Amino acid sequence: MSKAIAGHKYRHYKKETMIYTVVTADALDCESVKPLVVYRSEYETPDHPKGTLWVRNREDFESKATLADGTVVDRFTEI
């Protein structure tokens, strides 16, 4: 598991080019008060420019994902 740390870069498990920088891992959801990770894309797509901000609950950011072949990997890996 990769722990979300502000200023650190992470690769998403789905694609080598999906690189993000964590802006903060200390944001809170205004209703549930669950911790959130705010992270910025370091790549661009036709739909989203480089620098797009994304938000995901910290538990999910730091979780595992299961590939189609059953392999379990970190959802985000620090690079």
Buried (B, 14 or more C-beta within 10 A) or exposed (E): EBEBEEEBBBBBBEEEEBBBBBBBBEBEEEEEEEBBBBBBBBBEEEEEEEEBEBEBBBEEBBBEBEEEEEEEEBBBEEE
